[in-house]
Amino acid sequence: IRHDDSAIGQMCDDVFGEGWGSFRIAHLSTGDGIGLELFEFPATKAEKRPFEYWRQGLFHFCIQDADLEERVKVIERLGGRQRMRQVRYYYPGEKPYRMVYCEDPFGNVFELYSHSYELTYSAGAYI
């Protein structure tokens, strides 16, 4: 997407203000209509800031990967990090449901679950 007089260019002016230049965007959609947009701006500034969980806005998001430990290795290889000392079990010794918080190279915090959200938090999960 480039800064120009096109409809999307004008929409972006409204959102980002004048002078935003250009960016790349990827749209993802689930079968039930959930959408996710990923933006990449070429002129971003790399700055290290503390994790500001108390601020308004997106705190974190969660994705599922059955092989958390391998996914964490990929995240670290690509410049991210594991925020927790270890992968944690929701029901140690009872169920294999695991989770871990990670951070991408840009400071975005996200959570990984080994099992689906509804299974992890269903009434049956606590038995």
N, C-alpha and C positions, 0 to 999 in steps of 0.2 A: 504494500500500500504506500503510495507516495502523496506528498502534500501537493494537491492540485485542486481544480474547480469541480471535480467529479462529485457525485452524491456522497460517496464514502469519504472523499477528501474533506468535504464540508462537515460531515458528521464528526470526523476526527478533530477538525478545528474546534467544534463545539466542546468536545471532551477534553482535548489536550491543550487547547489554546494555539495561537499562531507560532509557527517556527518549529513544529515537531519533526519535520523532515520526512522520514520514511520509517517503516517497520515491516516485519513479517508477521503473519498470523496463521495459526492452524486452528481449524474448527473440528471438534470431536462431538459426536452425538451418540446417545444410547438408543436402543430400540423403543424405549418408553418416553422419548422426548427430552431427556436431560441433556443439556449442552454445556460444553466447556470450551473456552477460547484461550489459546496460549499466544501471548504477544512476545516478540523479540525486537527490541529497539537497539540499533547499532551504537548509539552514543550514550549508553548507560555508564554510570560511574561505579566503580568497584569500591565500596567503602564497608569496613567492618563496623557493625554496631551491635550492641548487646541485644539479646532476644527480648523484645518489648511486648510480652504477652498481655500487658494491661491496656494497650492501646486499642482504640476502636478499629473495626475492620476485620479482615480475615486473620484469624489466629493461626489456624492450621487446617489441613484437610487430611483425609485418610483414604488410602488405597489398599487393596487386598493382594497379597502374593503368598502363596502357600510355602514358598521357600525363602523366608525372611532373611536368613543368614546369607544366602547367596546374593539376594537383592542388595543387602547392605554392602557387600563387597563391591558390587557394581557401582553403587552410589559413591563409595569412597574412591574407587578407581577413577571416577569422573570428576572428582574434586569436592564432593559432598562429605558429610560426616554423620556418624551415629551420635545422637545427642544423649542417649542413655548409656550407662556403663555396660549394660547387658540387655539382651532380648528377655522380656518378662513373660511369664505364664500367667494367664488369668486364674487358672485353677490348678496350681502346682500339684503334680502327682495324680490328678484326676482326669483332666482333659488336655488335649494338645494345643489349646488356643493360645497363641502368642501375639505379642505386640512390641513395637519399638518406635520411638520417635527419631527422625532423621532430619537433616538440614541439607538443602542443595547448595551448590557453590555460591549462590546469590543471597543466602540467608533465609530462604523460605523454609518454614518448618512444616513437616508432614509426618503422618503416622502410618505405619504399615501394620496390617492385621494378617494373621495367617489364615483366618477363616472369615466367612461372611459376617457382616455386621449383625444381621438378624439372628444368625446362629449363635454368635458370641454372646449376645444380650437377650436371647430368648429365655423364657421361664425354664425350659429344659436344660439350658446351659448351666444353671445354678444348682442342679440336682446332683 
